[in-house]
């Protein structure tokens, strides 16, 4: 299942999914790679639990800490990993 998450404070996550049996934030970026809300959630596991982030946008493939970054054209791999 896919969920959307928002708070009155302005914190907003595009999608929250279960990926590889873990809670995963999914952010889709058209231009700007800023994921301020997702970084807030990742930095407060005591409030939101242990999560990770998949960022989709005009980027190269990279993985650092709990953030996997992939370009739009490779989203098909999400179901195969």
PDB file of N, CA, C and O in Angstrom:
ATOM      1  N   UNK A   1       0.832  -1.178   0.000  1.00  0.00           N
ATOM      2  CA  UNK A   1       0.000   0.000   0.000  1.00  0.00           C
ATOM      3  C   UNK A   1       0.880   1.247   0.000  1.00  0.00           C
ATOM      4  O   UNK A   1       2.012   1.228   0.484  1.00  0.00           O
ATOM      5  N   UNK A   2       0.351   2.298  -0.537  1.00  0.00           N
ATOM      6  CA  UNK A   2       1.050   3.571  -0.606  1.00  0.00           C
ATOM      7  C   UNK A   2       0.284   4.611   0.199  1.00  0.00           C
ATOM      8  O   UNK A   2      -0.939   4.699   0.096  1.00  0.00           O
ATOM      9  N   UNK A   3       0.994   5.394   0.996  1.00  0.00           N
ATOM     10  CA  UNK A   3       0.368   6.413   1.821  1.00  0.00           C
ATOM     11  C   UNK A   3       1.016   7.765   1.576  1.00  0.00           C
ATOM     12  O   UNK A   3       2.167   7.842   1.146  1.00  0.00           O
ATOM     13  N   UNK A   4       0.281   8.816   1.848  1.00  0.00           N
ATOM     14  CA  UNK A   4       0.774  10.189   1.810  1.00  0.00           C
ATOM     15  C   UNK A   4       0.800  10.668   3.253  1.00  0.00           C
ATOM     16  O   UNK A   4      -0.099  10.333   4.024  1.00  0.00           O
ATOM     17  N   UNK A   5       1.812  11.446   3.640  1.00  0.00           N
ATOM     18  CA  UNK A   5       1.930  11.900   5.023  1.00  0.00           C
ATOM     19  C   UNK A   5       2.124  13.406   5.064  1.00  0.00           C
ATOM     20  O   UNK A   5       2.978  13.947   4.362  1.00  0.00           O
ATOM     21  N   UNK A   6       1.332  14.083   5.884  1.00  0.00           N
ATOM     22  CA  UNK A   6       1.477  15.534   6.062  1.00  0.00           C
ATOM     23  C   UNK A   6       1.069  15.913   7.484  1.00  0.00           C
ATOM     24  O   UNK A   6       0.221  15.266   8.099  1.00  0.00           O
ATOM     25  N   UNK A   7       1.693  16.977   7.989  1.00  0.00           N
ATOM     26  CA  UNK A   7       1.352  17.514   9.302  1.00  0.00           C
ATOM     27  C   UNK A   7       1.017  18.987   9.133  1.00  0.00           C
ATOM     28  O   UNK A   7       1.395  19.607   8.139  1.00  0.00           O
ATOM     29  N   UNK A   8       0.310  19.542  10.104  1.00  0.00           N
ATOM     30  CA  UNK A   8      -0.043  20.973  10.068  1.00  0.00           C
ATOM     31  C   UNK A   8       1.195  21.866  10.056  1.00  0.00           C
ATOM     32  O   UNK A   8       1.135  23.004   9.592  1.00  0.00           O
ATOM     33  N   UNK A   9       2.297  21.362  10.557  1.00  0.00           N
ATOM     34  CA  UNK A   9       3.539  22.147  10.603  1.00  0.00           C
ATOM     35  C   UNK A   9       4.123  22.391   9.212  1.00  0.00           C
ATOM     36  O   UNK A   9       5.018  23.219   9.048  1.00  0.00           O
ATOM     37  N   UNK A  10       3.616  21.667   8.209  1.00  0.00           N
ATOM     38  CA  UNK A  10       4.132  21.819   6.852  1.00  0.00           C
ATOM     39  C   UNK A  10       4.969  20.639   6.404  1.00  0.00           C
ATOM     40  O   UNK A  10       5.310  20.531   5.226  1.00  0.00           O
ATOM     41  N   UNK A  11       5.308  19.746   7.337  1.00  0.00           N
ATOM     42  CA  UNK A  11       6.060  18.558   6.977  1.00  0.00           C
ATOM     43  C   UNK A  11       5.211  17.718   6.023  1.00  0.00           C
ATOM     44  O   UNK A  11       4.045  17.443   6.304  1.00  0.00           O
ATOM     45  N   UNK A  12       5.795  17.313   4.902  1.00  0.00           N
ATOM     46  CA  UNK A  12       5.036  16.609   3.873  1.00  0.00           C
ATOM     47  C   UNK A  12       5.936  15.586   3.194  1.00  0.00           C
ATOM     48  O   UNK A  12       7.051  15.903   2.781  1.00  0.00           O
ATOM     49  N   UNK A  13       5.445  14.361   3.082  1.00  0.00           N
ATOM     50  CA  UNK A  13       6.164  13.286   2.409  1.00  0.00           C
ATOM     51  C   UNK A  13       5.312  12.828   1.234  1.00  0.00           C
ATOM     52  O   UNK A  13       4.120  12.570   1.398  1.00  0.00           O
ATOM     53  N   UNK A  14       5.916  12.725   0.041  1.00  0.00           N
ATOM     54  CA  UNK A  14       5.154  12.341  -1.155  1.00  0.00           C
ATOM     55  C   UNK A  14       4.473  10.984  -0.978  1.00  0.00           C
ATOM     56  O   UNK A  14       3.259  10.864  -1.143  1.00  0.00           O
ATOM     57  N   UNK A  15       5.267   9.961  -0.640  1.00  0.00           N
ATOM     58  CA  UNK A  15       4.718   8.620  -0.456  1.00  0.00           C
ATOM     59  C   UNK A  15       5.429   7.924   0.693  1.00  0.00           C
ATOM     60  O   UNK A  15       6.619   8.137   0.923  1.00  0.00           O
ATOM     61  N   UNK A  16       4.689   7.094   1.410  1.00  0.00           N
ATOM     62  CA  UNK A  16       5.270   6.220   2.426  1.00  0.00           C
ATOM     63  C   UNK A  16       4.889   4.804   2.009  1.00  0.00           C
ATOM     64  O   UNK A  16       3.709   4.479   1.878  1.00  0.00           O
ATOM     65  N   UNK A  17       5.907   3.963   1.802  1.00  0.00           N
ATOM     66  CA  UNK A  17       5.662   2.606   1.316  1.00  0.00           C
ATOM     67  C   UNK A  17       6.393   1.603   2.197  1.00  0.00           C
ATOM     68  O   UNK A  17       7.239   1.975   3.010  1.00  0.00           O
ATOM     69  N   UNK A  18       6.062   0.345   2.029  1.00  0.00           N
ATOM     70  CA  UNK A  18       6.816  -0.750   2.624  1.00  0.00           C
ATOM     71  C   UNK A  18       7.663  -1.320   1.500  1.00  0.00           C
ATOM     72  O   UNK A  18       7.127  -1.849   0.526  1.00  0.00           O
ATOM     73  N   UNK A  19       8.988  -1.219   1.625  1.00  0.00           N
ATOM     74  CA  UNK A  19       9.906  -1.702   0.597  1.00  0.00           C
ATOM     75  C   UNK A  19      10.939  -2.584   1.265  1.00  0.00           C
ATOM     76  O   UNK A  19      11.620  -2.156   2.197  1.00  0.00           O
ATOM     77  N   UNK A  20      11.058  -3.819   0.792  1.00  0.00           N
ATOM     78  CA  UNK A  20      11.952  -4.804   1.400  1.00  0.00           C
ATOM     79  C   UNK A  20      11.656  -4.946   2.893  1.00  0.00           C
ATOM     80  O   UNK A  20      12.570  -5.018   3.715  1.00  0.00           O
ATOM     81  N   UNK A  21      10.371  -4.985   3.228  1.00  0.00           N
ATOM     82  CA  UNK A  21       9.876  -5.177   4.594  1.00  0.00           C
ATOM     83  C   UNK A  21      10.275  -4.051   5.556  1.00  0.00           C
ATOM     84  O   UNK A  21      10.314  -4.260   6.768  1.00  0.00           O
ATOM     85  N   UNK A  22      10.570  -2.863   5.022  1.00  0.00           N
ATOM     86  CA  UNK A  22      10.918  -1.718   5.867  1.00  0.00           C
ATOM     87  C   UNK A  22      10.094  -0.504   5.456  1.00  0.00           C
ATOM     88  O   UNK A  22       9.740  -0.351   4.287  1.00  0.00           O
ATOM     89  N   UNK A  23       9.790   0.356   6.425  1.00  0.00           N
ATOM     90  CA  UNK A  23       9.104   1.609   6.126  1.00  0.00           C
ATOM     91  C   UNK A  23      10.070   2.479   5.327  1.00  0.00           C
ATOM     92  O   UNK A  23      11.207   2.716   5.736  1.00  0.00           O
ATOM     93  N   UNK A  24       9.583   2.952   4.167  1.00  0.00           N
ATOM     94  CA  UNK A  24      10.434   3.705   3.257  1.00  0.00           C
ATOM     95  C   UNK A  24       9.708   4.948   2.769  1.00  0.00           C
ATOM     96  O   UNK A  24       8.557   4.874   2.338  1.00  0.00           O
ATOM     97  N   UNK A  25      10.379   6.083   2.839  1.00  0.00           N
ATOM     98  CA  UNK A  25       9.842   7.325   2.305  1.00  0.00           C
ATOM     99  C   UNK A  25      10.228   7.388   0.838  1.00  0.00           C
ATOM    100  O   UNK A  25      11.351   7.045   0.470  1.00  0.00           O
ATOM    101  N   UNK A  26       9.302   7.825   0.006  1.00  0.00           N
ATOM    102  CA  UNK A  26       9.549   7.931  -1.428  1.00  0.00           C
ATOM    103  C   UNK A  26       9.282   9.365  -1.844  1.00  0.00           C
ATOM    104  O   UNK A  26       8.148   9.838  -1.773  1.00  0.00           O
ATOM    105  N   UNK A  27      10.332  10.061  -2.282  1.00  0.00           N
ATOM    106  CA  UNK A  27      10.213  11.452  -2.700  1.00  0.00           C
ATOM    107  C   UNK A  27      10.509  11.549  -4.185  1.00  0.00           C
ATOM    108  O   UNK A  27      11.529  11.044  -4.654  1.00  0.00           O
ATOM    109  N   UNK A  28       9.626  12.191  -4.920  1.00  0.00           N
ATOM    110  CA  UNK A  28       9.807  12.398  -6.351  1.00  0.00           C
ATOM    111  C   UNK A  28      10.065  13.885  -6.566  1.00  0.00           C
ATOM    112  O   UNK A  28       9.247  14.727  -6.195  1.00  0.00           O
ATOM    113  N   UNK A  29      11.211  14.200  -7.170  1.00  0.00           N
ATOM    114  CA  UNK A  29      11.606  15.589  -7.362  1.00  0.00           C
ATOM    115  C   UNK A  29      11.702  15.909  -8.845  1.00  0.00           C
ATOM    116  O   UNK A  29      12.383  15.209  -9.594  1.00  0.00           O
ATOM    117  N   UNK A  30      11.017  16.971  -9.269  1.00  0.00           N
ATOM    118  CA  UNK A  30      11.063  17.391 -10.672  1.00  0.00           C
ATOM    119  C   UNK A  30      12.352  18.146 -10.958  1.00  0.00           C
ATOM    120  O   UNK A  30      13.007  17.895 -11.970  1.00  0.00           O
ATOM    121  N   UNK A  31      12.723  19.070 -10.077  1.00  0.00           N
ATOM    122  CA  UNK A  31      13.915  19.893 -10.321  1.00  0.00           C
ATOM    123  C   UNK A  31      14.826  19.944  -9.107  1.00  0.00           C
ATOM    124  O   UNK A  31      15.988  19.547  -9.183  1.00  0.00           O
ATOM    125  N   UNK A  32      14.313  20.424  -8.005  1.00  0.00           N
ATOM    126  CA  UNK A  32      15.113  20.643  -6.812  1.00  0.00           C
ATOM    127  C   UNK A  32      15.267  19.341  -6.032  1.00  0.00           C
ATOM    128  O   UNK A  32      14.288  18.627  -5.812  1.00  0.00           O
ATOM    129  N   UNK A  33      16.475  19.035  -5.620  1.00  0.00           N
ATOM    130  CA  UNK A  33      16.716  17.811  -4.866  1.00  0.00           C
ATOM    131  C   UNK A  33      16.500  17.959  -3.377  1.00  0.00           C
ATOM    132  O   UNK A  33      16.827  17.043  -2.622  1.00  0.00           O
ATOM    133  N   UNK A  34      15.953  19.090  -2.922  1.00  0.00           N
ATOM    134  CA  UNK A  34      15.747  19.336  -1.502  1.00  0.00           C
ATOM    135  C   UNK A  34      14.661  18.429  -0.948  1.00  0.00           C
ATOM    136  O   UNK A  34      13.532  18.436  -1.439  1.00  0.00           O
ATOM    137  N   UNK A  35      14.993  17.657   0.061  1.00  0.00           N
ATOM    138  CA  UNK A  35      14.033  16.766   0.721  1.00  0.00           C
ATOM    139  C   UNK A  35      13.984  17.099   2.200  1.00  0.00           C
ATOM    140  O   UNK A  35      14.211  16.235   3.047  1.00  0.00           O
ATOM    141  N   UNK A  36      13.690  18.346   2.507  1.00  0.00           N
ATOM    142  CA  UNK A  36      13.736  18.838   3.883  1.00  0.00           C
ATOM    143  C   UNK A  36      12.835  18.021   4.810  1.00  0.00           C
ATOM    144  O   UNK A  36      13.267  17.622   5.891  1.00  0.00           O
ATOM    145  N   UNK A  37      11.598  17.770   4.406  1.00  0.00           N
ATOM    146  CA  UNK A  37      10.677  17.016   5.259  1.00  0.00           C
ATOM    147  C   UNK A  37      11.170  15.594   5.485  1.00  0.00           C
ATOM    148  O   UNK A  37      11.113  15.085   6.604  1.00  0.00           O
ATOM    149  N   UNK A  38      11.653  14.953   4.429  1.00  0.00           N
ATOM    150  CA  UNK A  38      12.150  13.582   4.566  1.00  0.00           C
ATOM    151  C   UNK A  38      13.364  13.532   5.485  1.00  0.00           C
ATOM    152  O   UNK A  38      13.489  12.615   6.297  1.00  0.00           O
ATOM    153  N   UNK A  39      14.251  14.502   5.365  1.00  0.00           N
ATOM    154  CA  UNK A  39      15.427  14.548   6.233  1.00  0.00           C
ATOM    155  C   UNK A  39      15.031  14.765   7.689  1.00  0.00           C
ATOM    156  O   UNK A  39      15.677  14.241   8.597  1.00  0.00           O
ATOM    157  N   UNK A  40      13.972  15.536   7.911  1.00  0.00           N
ATOM    158  CA  UNK A  40      13.466  15.731   9.272  1.00  0.00           C
ATOM    159  C   UNK A  40      12.988  14.408   9.852  1.00  0.00           C
ATOM    160  O   UNK A  40      13.296  14.084  10.999  1.00  0.00           O
ATOM    161  N   UNK A  41      12.235  13.640   9.065  1.00  0.00           N
ATOM    162  CA  UNK A  41      11.738  12.338   9.526  1.00  0.00           C
ATOM    163  C   UNK A  41      12.909  11.391   9.790  1.00  0.00           C
ATOM    164  O   UNK A  41      12.932  10.715  10.819  1.00  0.00           O
ATOM    165  N   UNK A  42      13.875  11.333   8.881  1.00  0.00           N
ATOM    166  CA  UNK A  42      15.028  10.445   9.050  1.00  0.00           C
ATOM    167  C   UNK A  42      15.846  10.795  10.286  1.00  0.00           C
ATOM    168  O   UNK A  42      16.403   9.904  10.928  1.00  0.00           O
ATOM    169  N   UNK A  43      15.927  12.065  10.627  1.00  0.00           N
ATOM    170  CA  UNK A  43      16.754  12.485  11.763  1.00  0.00           C
ATOM    171  C   UNK A  43      16.042  12.385  13.111  1.00  0.00           C
ATOM    172  O   UNK A  43      16.642  12.687  14.142  1.00  0.00           O
ATOM    173  N   UNK A  44      14.778  11.967  13.124  1.00  0.00           N
ATOM    174  CA  UNK A  44      14.032  11.811  14.381  1.00  0.00           C
ATOM    175  C   UNK A  44      13.395  10.431  14.484  1.00  0.00           C
ATOM    176  O   UNK A  44      12.169  10.313  14.494  1.00  0.00           O
ATOM    177  N   UNK A  45      14.221   9.379  14.559  1.00  0.00           N
ATOM    178  CA  UNK A  45      13.650   8.022  14.642  1.00  0.00           C
ATOM    179  C   UNK A  45      12.841   7.784  15.918  1.00  0.00           C
ATOM    180  O   UNK A  45      11.994   6.891  15.955  1.00  0.00           O
ATOM    181  N   UNK A  46      13.095   8.575  16.962  1.00  0.00           N
ATOM    182  CA  UNK A  46      12.330   8.426  18.199  1.00  0.00           C
ATOM    183  C   UNK A  46      10.864   8.815  18.002  1.00  0.00           C
ATOM    184  O   UNK A  46      10.000   8.347  18.743  1.00  0.00           O
ATOM    185  N   UNK A  47      10.572   9.666  17.014  1.00  0.00           N
ATOM    186  CA  UNK A  47       9.195  10.092  16.741  1.00  0.00           C
ATOM    187  C   UNK A  47       8.551   9.296  15.616  1.00  0.00           C
ATOM    188  O   UNK A  47       7.361   8.988  15.675  1.00  0.00           O
ATOM    189  N   UNK A  48       9.337   8.960  14.583  1.00  0.00           N
ATOM    190  CA  UNK A  48       8.776   8.364  13.367  1.00  0.00           C
ATOM    191  C   UNK A  48       9.200   6.920  13.138  1.00  0.00           C
ATOM    192  O   UNK A  48       8.709   6.273  12.213  1.00  0.00           O
ATOM    193  N   UNK A  49      10.096   6.410  13.958  1.00  0.00           N
ATOM    194  CA  UNK A  49      10.614   5.058  13.752  1.00  0.00           C
ATOM    195  C   UNK A  49      11.789   5.097  12.783  1.00  0.00           C
ATOM    196  O   UNK A  49      12.074   6.123  12.167  1.00  0.00           O
ATOM    197  N   UNK A  50      12.454   3.972  12.664  1.00  0.00           N
ATOM    198  CA  UNK A  50      13.604   3.884  11.757  1.00  0.00           C
ATOM    199  C   UNK A  50      13.090   3.758  10.328  1.00  0.00           C
ATOM    200  O   UNK A  50      12.364   2.819  10.001  1.00  0.00           O
ATOM    201  N   UNK A  51      13.464   4.685   9.503  1.00  0.00           N
ATOM    202  CA  UNK A  51      12.999   4.712   8.123  1.00  0.00           C
ATOM    203  C   UNK A  51      14.187   4.933   7.189  1.00  0.00           C
ATOM    204  O   UNK A  51      15.306   5.196   7.629  1.00  0.00           O
ATOM    205  N   UNK A  52      13.920   4.821   5.916  1.00  0.00           N
ATOM    206  CA  UNK A  52      14.904   5.178   4.902  1.00  0.00           C
ATOM    207  C   UNK A  52      14.200   5.929   3.793  1.00  0.00           C
ATOM    208  O   UNK A  52      12.972   6.012   3.771  1.00  0.00           O
ATOM    209  N   UNK A  53      14.980   6.479   2.865  1.00  0.00           N
ATOM    210  CA  UNK A  53      14.434   7.347   1.828  1.00  0.00           C
ATOM    211  C   UNK A  53      14.908   6.894   0.455  1.00  0.00           C
ATOM    212  O   UNK A  53      16.083   6.581   0.263  1.00  0.00           O
ATOM    213  N   UNK A  54      13.979   6.863  -0.498  1.00  0.00           N
ATOM    214  CA  UNK A  54      14.315   6.691  -1.898  1.00  0.00           C
ATOM    215  C   UNK A  54      13.920   7.987  -2.589  1.00  0.00           C
ATOM    216  O   UNK A  54      12.752   8.376  -2.582  1.00  0.00           O
ATOM    217  N   UNK A  55      14.916   8.660  -3.192  1.00  0.00           N
ATOM    218  CA  UNK A  55      14.672   9.902  -3.928  1.00  0.00           C
ATOM    219  C   UNK A  55      14.738   9.603  -5.417  1.00  0.00           C
ATOM    220  O   UNK A  55      15.698   9.003  -5.903  1.00  0.00           O
ATOM    221  N   UNK A  56      13.704  10.028  -6.135  1.00  0.00           N
ATOM    222  CA  UNK A  56      13.639   9.836  -7.581  1.00  0.00           C
ATOM    223  C   UNK A  56      13.671  11.211  -8.230  1.00  0.00           C
ATOM    224  O   UNK A  56      12.900  12.095  -7.857  1.00  0.00           O
ATOM    225  N   UNK A  57      14.557  11.393  -9.199  1.00  0.00           N
ATOM    226  CA  UNK A  57      14.659  12.692  -9.858  1.00  0.00           C
ATOM    227  C   UNK A  57      15.709  12.670 -10.946  1.00  0.00           C
ATOM    228  O   UNK A  57      16.083  11.606 -11.438  1.00  0.00           O
ATOM    229  N   UNK A  58      16.180  13.837 -11.318  1.00  0.00           N
ATOM    230  CA  UNK A  58      17.221  13.964 -12.331  1.00  0.00           C
ATOM    231  C   UNK A  58      18.588  13.860 -11.664  1.00  0.00           C
ATOM    232  O   UNK A  58      19.318  14.846 -11.562  1.00  0.00           O
ATOM    233  N   UNK A  59      18.922  12.664 -11.214  1.00  0.00           N
ATOM    234  CA  UNK A  59      20.151  12.407 -10.474  1.00  0.00           C
ATOM    235  C   UNK A  59      20.857  11.190 -11.045  1.00  0.00           C
ATOM    236  O   UNK A  59      20.294  10.440 -11.842  1.00  0.00           O
ATOM    237  N   UNK A  60      22.099  11.009 -10.623  1.00  0.00           N
ATOM    238  CA  UNK A  60      22.799   9.758 -10.843  1.00  0.00           C
ATOM    239  C   UNK A  60      22.422   8.805  -9.718  1.00  0.00           C
ATOM    240  O   UNK A  60      21.858   9.224  -8.707  1.00  0.00           O
ATOM    241  N   UNK A  61      22.723   7.556  -9.887  1.00  0.00           N
ATOM    242  CA  UNK A  61      22.462   6.561  -8.848  1.00  0.00           C
ATOM    243  C   UNK A  61      23.471   6.766  -7.721  1.00  0.00           C
ATOM    244  O   UNK A  61      24.672   6.888  -7.959  1.00  0.00           O
ATOM    245  N   UNK A  62      22.963   6.801  -6.496  1.00  0.00           N
ATOM    246  CA  UNK A  62      23.856   6.889  -5.339  1.00  0.00           C
ATOM    247  C   UNK A  62      23.141   6.332  -4.116  1.00  0.00           C
ATOM    248  O   UNK A  62      21.913   6.245  -4.080  1.00  0.00           O
ATOM    249  N   UNK A  63      23.922   5.963  -3.131  1.00  0.00           N
ATOM    250  CA  UNK A  63      23.365   5.499  -1.862  1.00  0.00           C
ATOM    251  C   UNK A  63      24.285   5.980  -0.754  1.00  0.00           C
ATOM    252  O   UNK A  63      25.481   5.688  -0.744  1.00  0.00           O
ATOM    253  N   UNK A  64      23.706   6.721   0.175  1.00  0.00           N
ATOM    254  CA  UNK A  64      24.468   7.243   1.304  1.00  0.00           C
ATOM    255  C   UNK A  64      23.579   7.226   2.524  1.00  0.00           C
ATOM    256  O   UNK A  64      22.442   7.696   2.490  1.00  0.00           O
ATOM    257  N   UNK A  65      24.109   6.682   3.603  1.00  0.00           N
ATOM    258  CA  UNK A  65      23.345   6.526   4.837  1.00  0.00           C
ATOM    259  C   UNK A  65      22.059   5.769   4.524  1.00  0.00           C
ATOM    260  O   UNK A  65      22.122   4.645   4.026  1.00  0.00           O
ATOM    261  N   UNK A  66      20.917   6.342   4.798  1.00  0.00           N
ATOM    262  CA  UNK A  66      19.630   5.690   4.533  1.00  0.00           C
ATOM    263  C   UNK A  66      18.922   6.289   3.332  1.00  0.00           C
ATOM    264  O   UNK A  66      17.694   6.249   3.255  1.00  0.00           O
ATOM    265  N   UNK A  67      19.688   6.852   2.381  1.00  0.00           N
ATOM    266  CA  UNK A  67      19.097   7.506   1.215  1.00  0.00           C
ATOM    267  C   UNK A  67      19.605   6.859  -0.071  1.00  0.00           C
ATOM    268  O   UNK A  67      20.804   6.862  -0.353  1.00  0.00           O
ATOM    269  N   UNK A  68      18.675   6.307  -0.842  1.00  0.00           N
ATOM    270  CA  UNK A  68      18.969   5.765  -2.169  1.00  0.00           C
ATOM    271  C   UNK A  68      18.426   6.760  -3.180  1.00  0.00           C
ATOM    272  O   UNK A  68      17.249   7.119  -3.130  1.00  0.00           O
ATOM    273  N   UNK A  69      19.277   7.209  -4.102  1.00  0.00           N
ATOM    274  CA  UNK A  69      18.879   8.175  -5.116  1.00  0.00           C
ATOM    275  C   UNK A  69      18.958   7.501  -6.476  1.00  0.00           C
ATOM    276  O   UNK A  69      19.975   6.901  -6.823  1.00  0.00           O
ATOM    277  N   UNK A  70      17.861   7.604  -7.255  1.00  0.00           N
ATOM    278  CA  UNK A  70      17.839   6.994  -8.587  1.00  0.00           C
ATOM    279  C   UNK A  70      17.183   7.953  -9.580  1.00  0.00           C
ATOM    280  O   UNK A  70      16.339   8.764  -9.198  1.00  0.00           O
ATOM    281  N   UNK A  71      17.571   7.859 -10.856  1.00  0.00           N
ATOM    282  CA  UNK A  71      16.926   8.680 -11.883  1.00  0.00           C
ATOM    283  C   UNK A  71      15.543   8.136 -12.226  1.00  0.00           C
ATOM    284  O   UNK A  71      15.249   6.967 -11.975  1.00  0.00           O
ATOM    285  N   UNK A  72      14.696   8.991 -12.801  1.00  0.00           N
ATOM    286  CA  UNK A  72      13.326   8.600 -13.152  1.00  0.00           C
ATOM    287  C   UNK A  72      13.276   7.315 -13.977  1.00  0.00           C
ATOM    288  O   UNK A  72      12.444   6.445 -13.720  1.00  0.00           O
ATOM    289  N   UNK A  73      14.160   7.194 -14.960  1.00  0.00           N
ATOM    290  CA  UNK A  73      14.072   6.069 -15.887  1.00  0.00           C
ATOM    291  C   UNK A  73      14.424   4.724 -15.255  1.00  0.00           C
ATOM    292  O   UNK A  73      14.246   3.689 -15.898  1.00  0.00           O
ATOM    293  N   UNK A  74      14.912   4.707 -14.030  1.00  0.00           N
ATOM    294  CA  UNK A  74      15.237   3.451 -13.373  1.00  0.00           C
ATOM    295  C   UNK A  74      14.244   3.046 -12.285  1.00  0.00           C
ATOM    296  O   UNK A  74      14.535   2.146 -11.497  1.00  0.00           O
ATOM    297  N   UNK A  75      13.104   3.679 -12.226  1.00  0.00           N
ATOM    298  CA  UNK A  75      12.138   3.324 -11.169  1.00  0.00           C
ATOM    299  C   UNK A  75      11.648   1.895 -11.294  1.00  0.00           C
ATOM    300  O   UNK A  75      11.173   1.325 -10.312  1.00  0.00           O
ATOM    301  N   UNK A  76      11.749   1.303 -12.470  1.00  0.00           N
ATOM    302  CA  UNK A  76      11.302  -0.079 -12.631  1.00  0.00           C
ATOM    303  C   UNK A  76      12.110  -1.044 -11.755  1.00  0.00           C
ATOM    304  O   UNK A  76      11.626  -2.133 -11.448  1.00  0.00           O
ATOM    305  N   UNK A  77      13.318  -0.672 -11.350  1.00  0.00           N
ATOM    306  CA  UNK A  77      14.130  -1.582 -10.527  1.00  0.00           C
ATOM    307  C   UNK A  77      13.611  -1.712  -9.107  1.00  0.00           C
ATOM    308  O   UNK A  77      13.989  -2.645  -8.398  1.00  0.00           O
ATOM    309  N   UNK A  78      12.765  -0.808  -8.682  1.00  0.00           N
ATOM    310  CA  UNK A  78      12.265  -0.857  -7.303  1.00  0.00           C
ATOM    311  C   UNK A  78      11.534  -2.159  -7.016  1.00  0.00           C
ATOM    312  O   UNK A  78      11.595  -2.665  -5.896  1.00  0.00           O
ATOM    313  N   UNK A  79      10.854  -2.702  -7.994  1.00  0.00           N
ATOM    314  CA  UNK A  79      10.150  -3.964  -7.792  1.00  0.00           C
ATOM    315  C   UNK A  79      11.030  -5.182  -7.947  1.00  0.00           C
ATOM    316  O   UNK A  79      10.581  -6.299  -7.689  1.00  0.00           O
ATOM    317  N   UNK A  80      12.267  -5.001  -8.361  1.00  0.00           N
ATOM    318  CA  UNK A  80      13.156  -6.124  -8.639  1.00  0.00           C
ATOM    319  C   UNK A  80      14.309  -6.247  -7.664  1.00  0.00           C
ATOM    320  O   UNK A  80      15.032  -7.243  -7.688  1.00  0.00           O
ATOM    321  N   UNK A  81      14.493  -5.268  -6.818  1.00  0.00           N
ATOM    322  CA  UNK A  81      15.637  -5.260  -5.924  1.00  0.00           C
ATOM    323  C   UNK A  81      15.441  -6.173  -4.751  1.00  0.00           C
ATOM    324  O   UNK A  81      16.323  -6.281  -3.898  1.00  0.00           O
TER     325      UNK A  81
END
